[in-house]
Structures are given as C-alpha cells and as structure tokens.
Amino acid sequence: MQKQAKATKPTLQSHSDAHLPPREVRVWDPLVRVFHWTLVACFVTAWLTANRFEDLHSTIGYTVAVLLGLRIIWGFVGAPHARFTDFVTSPARVLRYLRDIALGKEARYLGHNPAGGAMVLALIVALGGLIFTGWLMYTDTYYGDDRVAELHGLIAHGVLGLIGLHLIGVLVASLRHRENLPRAMITGTKRPPDTHDSADSPS
C-alpha cells in the first residue's frame, strides 16, 4: 500500500503583504510618495512661473509650505521609514558613508542612507528659507526690496543645486545596488534586505 503524502503546512502571509510582488517589501508609505512627487511638480511649476505668473507662483509657494508642514509632522508620527529617527544621523556618519561610496564599499539601506537622510534635511531647510523669503516679498515692510528678491533667487538656485546632487545620489545608488529607486518611490516597494545590508539604525 502506497503511503499517503504528508500534508505541508501553508506559509502564512499577512493581509498587507498579500498583494505585493514576490521578493519585495513595502518601504515608502503613500503619504511619502505623494509628498515627493507633488513637491517635484510644485518646484518645476514655481521655477517656470517665476517673474511671469505671480499669482500662480505665490499659490505654489503656499502649497509647498503646507507640504513641508505635513512632512515634518509625518517625520515624527508616520510610518517607520518616514520618521526622522530612521534616517537622521550624525555628520560623522554621513562623511563615513560618503567615503565608503568613494571606495565602492557602501552598505545598502532599505530606507534612506545617511547621505540621503542628510539631503532630506537640507531640502527641508532650503525650501523653508525659500518659502519664508517669498512670503517676505509680499509684506508691507519688504515689498519691492531688491535684497529680499535677490536672496530668494539665490536660495532657489541653491535648491536646484541640491536637487542635482540628489539625482546624482539616486543614480549612483541605483546602479551600485542594482535597484530602481525612482520606481520604488512610485510603487513604495523594494527588494528585501540582503545579508550584508545595513541594519538601518542611525547612530
């Protein structure tokens, strides 16, 4: 008589991960992804409308202010990889990570790497300065003040420079670790951590 095959216990899968593609885990929550791409659209629109369509340019500025406010709040109460505690680290660690990039031995991070975390903070500060100087230009005290207008333009070019560095960092990390980071910011998912990846804990 042939023995009956022993039934195997099915692998349990959480409801939240049931719809994900194989070998991927969720990293970026919907608010982070919507914030990211809406901010991109706002900056491009603001750049194109500067000194041309003042009402639209001003509206975009207030929109960015709301976006930054929401992102800062989300940095304290949001999903794990959206929180500042997940990616804010010391300048020394950022420098060590940049050194490791130059040596070609940097670790892969599931969330923001130390350089990416520093870039997030730099952009928040720079955009905050951009919004503040833009607001000052419409106050009674500084309306028509060329010094404020020049500072506003200088900060705008600084933000553009930060965006350029950000894009270079995304390209380098995508090539080095063989993953499409722009796609991850659309889908919210990345491949699971490898055995040699970083533990993602800032120090």
C-alpha positions as YAML, in Angstrom:
chain: A
units: angstrom
residues:
- id: 1
  name: MET
  ca: [0.00, 0.00, 0.00]
- id: 2
  name: GLN
  ca: [1.37, 3.39, -1.00]
- id: 3
  name: LYS
  ca: [1.86, 5.78, 1.88]
- id: 4
  name: GLN
  ca: [-0.19, 8.94, 1.81]
- id: 5
  name: ALA
  ca: [1.89, 12.08, 1.21]
- id: 6
  name: LYS
  ca: [2.30, 14.17, 4.31]
- id: 7
  name: ALA
  ca: [0.46, 17.46, 4.06]
- id: 8
  name: THR
  ca: [2.62, 20.53, 4.38]
- id: 9
  name: LYS
  ca: [1.55, 23.47, 6.50]
- id: 10
  name: PRO
  ca: [0.81, 26.51, 4.32]
- id: 11
  name: THR
  ca: [3.01, 29.54, 4.81]
- id: 12
  name: LEU
  ca: [1.13, 32.35, 6.48]
- id: 13
  name: GLN
  ca: [1.14, 35.70, 4.72]
- id: 14
  name: SER
  ca: [-0.10, 38.93, 6.21]
- id: 15
  name: HIS
  ca: [-3.03, 40.66, 4.55]
- id: 16
  name: SER
  ca: [-0.95, 43.81, 3.94]
- id: 17
  name: ASP
  ca: [1.74, 41.89, 2.01]
- id: 18
  name: ALA
  ca: [-0.57, 39.54, 0.11]
- id: 19
  name: HIS
  ca: [-0.75, 41.81, -2.95]
- id: 20
  name: LEU
  ca: [2.97, 42.60, -3.17]
- id: 21
  name: PRO
  ca: [5.12, 41.18, -5.98]
- id: 22
  name: PRO
  ca: [7.39, 38.30, -4.95]
- id: 23
  name: ARG
  ca: [10.65, 39.25, -3.25]
- id: 24
  name: GLU
  ca: [9.57, 42.81, -2.45]
- id: 25
  name: VAL
  ca: [8.75, 44.57, 0.79]
- id: 26
  name: ARG
  ca: [6.93, 47.80, 1.43]
- id: 27
  name: VAL
  ca: [9.19, 50.71, 2.32]
- id: 28
  name: TRP
  ca: [7.59, 54.04, 1.34]
- id: 29
  name: ASP
  ca: [4.05, 54.74, 2.52]
- id: 30
  name: PRO
  ca: [1.52, 56.58, 0.31]
- id: 31
  name: LEU
  ca: [1.94, 59.94, 2.06]
- id: 32
  name: VAL
  ca: [5.71, 59.97, 1.49]
- id: 33
  name: ARG
  ca: [5.28, 59.08, -2.19]
- id: 34
  name: VAL
  ca: [2.53, 61.64, -2.82]
- id: 35
  name: PHE
  ca: [4.56, 64.29, -0.97]
- id: 36
  name: HIS
  ca: [7.67, 63.53, -3.04]
- id: 37
  name: TRP
  ca: [6.10, 63.72, -6.48]
- id: 38
  name: THR
  ca: [3.79, 66.64, -5.63]
- id: 39
  name: LEU
  ca: [6.81, 68.57, -4.38]
- id: 40
  name: VAL
  ca: [8.63, 67.81, -7.63]
- id: 41
  name: ALA
  ca: [5.68, 69.12, -9.65]
- id: 42
  name: CYS
  ca: [5.40, 72.23, -7.46]
- id: 43
  name: PHE
  ca: [9.09, 73.13, -7.75]
- id: 44
  name: VAL
  ca: [9.10, 72.73, -11.53]
- id: 45
  name: THR
  ca: [5.95, 74.84, -11.82]
- id: 46
  name: ALA
  ca: [7.32, 77.50, -9.46]
- id: 47
  name: TRP
  ca: [10.57, 77.68, -11.41]
- id: 48
  name: LEU
  ca: [8.74, 78.11, -14.72]
- id: 49
  name: THR
  ca: [6.34, 80.74, -13.38]
- id: 50
  name: ALA
  ca: [8.91, 82.90, -11.55]
- id: 51
  name: ASN
  ca: [8.65, 86.57, -12.64]
- id: 52
  name: ARG
  ca: [5.86, 85.65, -15.07]
- id: 53
  name: PHE
  ca: [2.70, 84.48, -13.32]
- id: 54
  name: GLU
  ca: [2.94, 85.94, -9.83]
- id: 55
  name: ASP
  ca: [-0.43, 84.70, -8.56]
- id: 56
  name: LEU
  ca: [0.26, 81.10, -9.61]
- id: 57
  name: HIS
  ca: [3.82, 81.34, -8.30]
- id: 58
  name: SER
  ca: [2.56, 82.53, -4.93]
- id: 59
  name: THR
  ca: [-0.07, 79.79, -4.76]
- id: 60
  name: ILE
  ca: [2.58, 77.17, -5.44]
- id: 61
  name: GLY
  ca: [4.67, 78.64, -2.61]
- id: 62
  name: TYR
  ca: [1.84, 78.27, -0.12]
- id: 63
  name: THR
  ca: [1.22, 74.74, -1.38]
- id: 64
  name: VAL
  ca: [4.86, 73.82, -0.74]
- id: 65
  name: ALA
  ca: [4.57, 75.32, 2.76]
- id: 66
  name: VAL
  ca: [1.63, 73.02, 3.52]
- id: 67
  name: LEU
  ca: [3.51, 70.03, 2.08]
- id: 68
  name: LEU
  ca: [6.57, 70.74, 4.22]
- id: 69
  name: GLY
  ca: [4.41, 71.12, 7.33]
- id: 70
  name: LEU
  ca: [2.77, 67.76, 6.71]
- id: 71
  name: ARG
  ca: [6.12, 66.09, 6.01]
- id: 72
  name: ILE
  ca: [7.64, 67.43, 9.23]
- id: 73
  name: ILE
  ca: [4.68, 66.15, 11.25]
- id: 74
  name: TRP
  ca: [4.89, 62.80, 9.43]
- id: 75
  name: GLY
  ca: [8.57, 62.67, 10.32]
- id: 76
  name: PHE
  ca: [7.54, 62.23, 13.97]
- id: 77
  name: VAL
  ca: [4.34, 60.16, 13.75]
- id: 78
  name: GLY
  ca: [4.48, 58.48, 10.34]
- id: 79
  name: ALA
  ca: [5.48, 55.08, 9.00]
- id: 80
  name: PRO
  ca: [8.82, 53.63, 10.20]
- id: 81
  name: HIS
  ca: [10.99, 54.65, 7.23]
- id: 82
  name: ALA
  ca: [9.36, 58.10, 7.07]
- id: 83
  name: ARG
  ca: [10.39, 59.03, 10.61]
- id: 84
  name: PHE
  ca: [13.39, 61.23, 11.28]
- id: 85
  name: THR
  ca: [14.66, 58.68, 13.80]
- id: 86
  name: ASP
  ca: [15.10, 56.25, 10.89]
- id: 87
  name: PHE
  ca: [17.45, 58.38, 8.81]
- id: 88
  name: VAL
  ca: [18.72, 61.40, 10.76]
- id: 89
  name: THR
  ca: [22.26, 60.64, 11.83]
- id: 90
  name: SER
  ca: [25.48, 62.38, 12.82]
- id: 91
  name: PRO
  ca: [27.61, 64.36, 10.33]
- id: 92
  name: ALA
  ca: [30.49, 61.96, 11.07]
- id: 93
  name: ARG
  ca: [28.43, 59.00, 9.89]
- id: 94
  name: VAL
  ca: [27.39, 60.88, 6.75]
- id: 95
  name: LEU
  ca: [31.04, 61.57, 5.97]
- id: 96
  name: ARG
  ca: [31.95, 57.91, 6.57]
- id: 97
  name: TYR
  ca: [29.20, 56.87, 4.19]
- id: 98
  name: LEU
  ca: [30.45, 59.29, 1.52]
- id: 99
  name: ARG
  ca: [33.95, 57.90, 2.00]
- id: 100
  name: ASP
  ca: [32.60, 54.36, 1.56]
- id: 101
  name: ILE
  ca: [30.92, 55.45, -1.69]
- id: 102
  name: ALA
  ca: [34.26, 56.74, -2.97]
- id: 103
  name: LEU
  ca: [35.82, 53.40, -2.02]
- id: 104
  name: GLY
  ca: [32.96, 51.44, -3.59]
- id: 105
  name: LYS
  ca: [32.02, 49.63, -0.40]
- id: 106
  name: GLU
  ca: [28.97, 51.50, 0.89]
- id: 107
  name: ALA
  ca: [26.19, 49.47, 2.51]
- id: 108
  name: ARG
  ca: [22.69, 49.24, 1.06]
- id: 109
  name: TYR
  ca: [19.89, 50.74, 3.13]
- id: 110
  name: LEU
  ca: [16.24, 49.77, 2.89]
- id: 111
  name: GLY
  ca: [15.19, 53.33, 3.75]
- id: 112
  name: HIS
  ca: [17.25, 56.49, 3.33]
- id: 113
  name: ASN
  ca: [21.00, 56.02, 3.51]
- id: 114
  name: PRO
  ca: [22.96, 58.57, 5.66]
- id: 115
  name: ALA
  ca: [23.65, 60.85, 2.66]
- id: 116
  name: GLY
  ca: [20.02, 60.63, 1.55]
- id: 117
  name: GLY
  ca: [18.83, 61.46, 5.06]
- id: 118
  name: ALA
  ca: [21.11, 64.50, 5.16]
- id: 119
  name: MET
  ca: [19.72, 65.56, 1.78]
- id: 120
  name: VAL
  ca: [16.15, 65.34, 3.08]
- id: 121
  name: LEU
  ca: [17.02, 67.68, 5.94]
- id: 122
  name: ALA
  ca: [18.93, 70.06, 3.66]
- id: 123
  name: LEU
  ca: [15.98, 70.29, 1.26]
- id: 124
  name: ILE
  ca: [13.51, 70.89, 4.08]
- id: 125
  name: VAL
  ca: [15.65, 73.75, 5.43]
- id: 126
  name: ALA
  ca: [16.34, 75.24, 1.99]
- id: 127
  name: LEU
  ca: [12.71, 75.05, 0.90]
- id: 128
  name: GLY
  ca: [11.69, 76.58, 4.22]
- id: 129
  name: GLY
  ca: [14.04, 79.50, 3.53]
- id: 130
  name: LEU
  ca: [12.67, 79.80, 0.02]
- id: 131
  name: ILE
  ca: [9.10, 79.97, 1.27]
- id: 132
  name: PHE
  ca: [9.98, 82.47, 4.01]
- id: 133
  name: THR
  ca: [11.78, 84.89, 1.69]
- id: 134
  name: GLY
  ca: [8.99, 84.53, -0.86]
- id: 135
  name: TRP
  ca: [6.47, 85.48, 1.82]
- id: 136
  name: LEU
  ca: [8.60, 88.44, 2.93]
- id: 137
  name: MET
  ca: [8.48, 89.85, -0.59]
- id: 138
  name: TYR
  ca: [4.73, 90.38, -0.20]
- id: 139
  name: THR
  ca: [4.82, 92.01, 3.23]
- id: 140
  name: ASP
  ca: [4.47, 95.78, 3.68]
- id: 141
  name: THR
  ca: [7.98, 96.03, 5.12]
- id: 142
  name: TYR
  ca: [9.86, 94.24, 2.35]
- id: 143
  name: TYR
  ca: [7.60, 94.63, -0.68]
- id: 144
  name: GLY
  ca: [9.78, 95.69, -3.59]
- id: 145
  name: ASP
  ca: [13.01, 95.19, -1.60]
- id: 146
  name: ASP
  ca: [15.63, 94.02, -4.08]
- id: 147
  name: ARG
  ca: [17.75, 92.45, -1.32]
- id: 148
  name: VAL
  ca: [14.99, 90.02, -0.36]
- id: 149
  name: ALA
  ca: [14.28, 89.25, -4.01]
- id: 150
  name: GLU
  ca: [17.96, 88.50, -4.62]
- id: 151
  name: LEU
  ca: [18.14, 86.27, -1.54]
- id: 152
  name: HIS
  ca: [15.00, 84.45, -2.70]
- id: 153
  name: GLY
  ca: [16.56, 83.81, -6.09]
- id: 154
  name: LEU
  ca: [19.85, 82.71, -4.53]
- id: 155
  name: ILE
  ca: [18.09, 80.16, -2.32]
- id: 156
  name: ALA
  ca: [16.10, 78.92, -5.34]
- id: 157
  name: HIS
  ca: [19.35, 78.23, -7.20]
- id: 158
  name: GLY
  ca: [20.67, 76.53, -4.07]
- id: 159
  name: VAL
  ca: [17.63, 74.24, -4.02]
- id: 160
  name: LEU
  ca: [18.23, 73.47, -7.69]
- id: 161
  name: GLY
  ca: [21.81, 72.51, -6.83]
- id: 162
  name: LEU
  ca: [20.61, 70.23, -4.03]
- id: 163
  name: ILE
  ca: [18.19, 68.57, -6.43]
- id: 164
  name: GLY
  ca: [21.06, 67.94, -8.83]
- id: 165
  name: LEU
  ca: [23.10, 66.29, -6.07]
- id: 166
  name: HIS
  ca: [20.05, 64.27, -5.07]
- id: 167
  name: LEU
  ca: [19.60, 62.97, -8.60]
- id: 168
  name: ILE
  ca: [23.27, 62.00, -8.79]
- id: 169
  name: GLY
  ca: [22.96, 60.15, -5.50]
- id: 170
  name: VAL
  ca: [19.85, 58.30, -6.69]
- id: 171
  name: LEU
  ca: [21.61, 57.30, -9.92]
- id: 172
  name: VAL
  ca: [24.73, 56.07, -8.11]
- id: 173
  name: ALA
  ca: [22.75, 54.07, -5.55]
- id: 174
  name: SER
  ca: [20.51, 52.57, -8.24]
- id: 175
  name: LEU
  ca: [23.49, 51.40, -10.27]
- id: 176
  name: ARG
  ca: [25.59, 50.21, -7.34]
- id: 177
  name: HIS
  ca: [22.81, 48.21, -5.68]
- id: 178
  name: ARG
  ca: [21.01, 47.19, -8.86]
- id: 179
  name: GLU
  ca: [17.60, 48.60, -7.96]
- id: 180
  name: ASN
  ca: [15.41, 51.26, -9.50]
- id: 181
  name: LEU
  ca: [14.99, 53.87, -6.75]
- id: 182
  name: PRO
  ca: [12.64, 56.18, -8.74]
- id: 183
  name: ARG
  ca: [10.39, 53.16, -9.31]
- id: 184
  name: ALA
  ca: [10.50, 52.39, -5.58]
- id: 185
  name: MET
  ca: [9.23, 55.90, -4.87]
- id: 186
  name: ILE
  ca: [6.29, 55.17, -7.18]
- id: 187
  name: THR
  ca: [5.40, 51.64, -6.05]
- id: 188
  name: GLY
  ca: [6.58, 52.02, -2.46]
- id: 189
  name: THR
  ca: [8.36, 48.66, -2.58]
- id: 190
  name: LYS
  ca: [11.96, 47.44, -2.75]
- id: 191
  name: ARG
  ca: [13.66, 44.09, -2.61]
- id: 192
  name: PRO
  ca: [14.15, 42.70, 0.91]
- id: 193
  name: PRO
  ca: [17.36, 43.39, 2.83]
- id: 194
  name: ASP
  ca: [20.33, 41.27, 1.85]
- id: 195
  name: THR
  ca: [22.53, 39.61, 4.48]
- id: 196
  name: HIS
  ca: [25.20, 42.30, 4.06]
- id: 197
  name: ASP
  ca: [22.81, 45.28, 4.10]
- id: 198
  name: SER
  ca: [22.83, 47.89, 6.85]
- id: 199
  name: ALA
  ca: [20.51, 47.49, 9.82]
- id: 200
  name: ASP
  ca: [19.08, 50.95, 9.02]
- id: 201
  name: SER
  ca: [19.59, 52.29, 12.54]
- id: 202
  name: PRO
  ca: [21.15, 55.78, 12.70]
- id: 203
  name: SER
  ca: [23.84, 56.47, 15.26]
...
